Amino acid sequence: MICHKCGGKLEEVIADLPFRVGHNSIIIIKELPILQCQNCDEYLIEDPVMEKVDRKLSKIDETAELEVFSYAS
């Protein structure tokens, strides 16, 4: 797959990424499989992965300031 930003090659990697779920709430999902550009570090989350992330985020207590979850669990 090709990066939409710079045209570089996207590579499958595992990363920890933050997601904002409320005004003051940030969730970090660890061990998330993404496609990351080898040139500019732009990344892409594939649809099946994002669907699982959305399900996890929908269960989050938005009053918490910071939570950390593993994608695998």
C-alpha positions as a LaTeX table, in Angstrom:
\begin{tabular}{lrrr}
\hline
Residue & $x$ (\AA) & $y$ (\AA) & $z$ (\AA) \\
\hline
Met1 & 0.00 & 0.00 & 0.00 \\
Ile2 & 1.15 & 3.56 & $-0.73$ \\
Cys3 & 1.11 & 6.59 & 1.63 \\
His4 & $-1.47$ & 9.17 & 0.56 \\
Lys5 & 0.73 & 11.98 & 1.94 \\
Cys6 & 4.15 & 11.33 & 0.40 \\
Gly7 & 3.79 & 8.24 & $-1.81$ \\
Gly8 & 6.08 & 6.13 & 0.38 \\
Lys9 & 5.53 & 2.48 & 1.17 \\
Leu10 & 3.27 & 1.61 & 4.13 \\
Glu11 & 4.60 & $-1.09$ & 6.43 \\
Glu12 & 2.71 & $-3.18$ & 8.99 \\
Val13 & 3.81 & $-2.21$ & 12.51 \\
Ile14 & 2.53 & $-2.42$ & 16.08 \\
Ala15 & 2.14 & 0.93 & 17.86 \\
Asp16 & 0.65 & 2.56 & 20.94 \\
Leu17 & $-1.75$ & 5.37 & 19.92 \\
Pro18 & $-3.76$ & 7.96 & 21.88 \\
Phe19 & $-7.45$ & 8.63 & 21.17 \\
Arg20 & $-9.38$ & 11.60 & 22.56 \\
Val21 & $-12.85$ & 10.50 & 23.72 \\
Gly22 & $-14.00$ & 13.56 & 25.63 \\
His23 & $-12.99$ & 17.10 & 26.38 \\
Asn24 & $-10.46$ & 15.99 & 29.01 \\
Ser25 & $-10.23$ & 12.23 & 28.33 \\
Ile26 & $-7.46$ & 10.45 & 26.46 \\
Ile27 & $-7.32$ & 6.71 & 25.92 \\
Ile28 & $-4.09$ & 5.01 & 24.88 \\
Ile29 & $-4.49$ & 1.75 & 23.02 \\
Lys30 & $-1.36$ & $-0.36$ & 23.16 \\
Glu31 & $-0.17$ & $-2.91$ & 20.61 \\
Leu32 & $-2.40$ & $-1.55$ & 17.83 \\
Pro33 & $-1.69$ & $-2.99$ & 14.35 \\
Ile34 & $-1.34$ & $-0.11$ & 11.88 \\
Leu35 & 0.17 & 0.62 & 8.48 \\
Gln36 & 2.93 & 3.24 & 8.88 \\
Cys37 & 4.81 & 5.09 & 6.14 \\
Gln38 & 8.53 & 4.38 & 6.01 \\
Asn39 & 9.23 & 7.95 & 4.83 \\
Cys40 & 7.00 & 10.40 & 6.71 \\
Asp41 & 5.54 & 8.37 & 9.63 \\
Glu42 & 1.95 & 8.97 & 8.42 \\
Tyr43 & $-0.19$ & 6.00 & 9.46 \\
Leu44 & $-3.38$ & 4.24 & 8.46 \\
Ile45 & $-5.69$ & 2.17 & 10.65 \\
Glu46 & $-7.47$ & $-0.46$ & 8.58 \\
Asp47 & $-11.28$ & $-0.73$ & 8.85 \\
Pro48 & $-11.50$ & $-4.02$ & 10.83 \\
Val49 & $-8.98$ & $-2.68$ & 13.36 \\
Met50 & $-10.82$ & 0.65 & 13.66 \\
Glu51 & $-14.12$ & $-1.15$ & 14.20 \\
Lys52 & $-12.61$ & $-2.98$ & 17.18 \\
Val53 & $-11.14$ & 0.31 & 18.48 \\
Asp54 & $-14.55$ & 1.99 & 18.14 \\
Arg55 & $-16.17$ & $-0.80$ & 20.18 \\
Lys56 & $-13.55$ & $-0.37$ & 22.94 \\
Leu57 & $-13.91$ & 3.42 & 22.94 \\
Ser58 & $-17.69$ & 3.23 & 23.17 \\
Lys59 & $-17.34$ & 1.47 & 26.54 \\
Ile60 & $-15.01$ & 4.08 & 28.04 \\
Asp61 & $-15.91$ & 6.24 & 31.04 \\
Glu62 & $-15.39$ & 9.74 & 29.62 \\
Thr63 & $-14.87$ & 11.19 & 33.10 \\
Ala64 & $-11.50$ & 9.43 & 33.38 \\
Glu65 & $-8.60$ & 11.64 & 32.33 \\
Leu66 & $-6.38$ & 8.82 & 31.06 \\
Glu67 & $-6.88$ & 5.10 & 30.48 \\
Val68 & $-4.67$ & 2.52 & 28.80 \\
Phe69 & $-5.92$ & $-0.60$ & 27.04 \\
Ser70 & $-4.31$ & $-3.35$ & 25.03 \\
Tyr71 & $-5.76$ & $-3.90$ & 21.55 \\
Ala72 & $-5.36$ & $-7.65$ & 22.00 \\
Ser73 & $-7.58$ & $-7.86$ & 25.09 \\
\hline
\end{tabular}
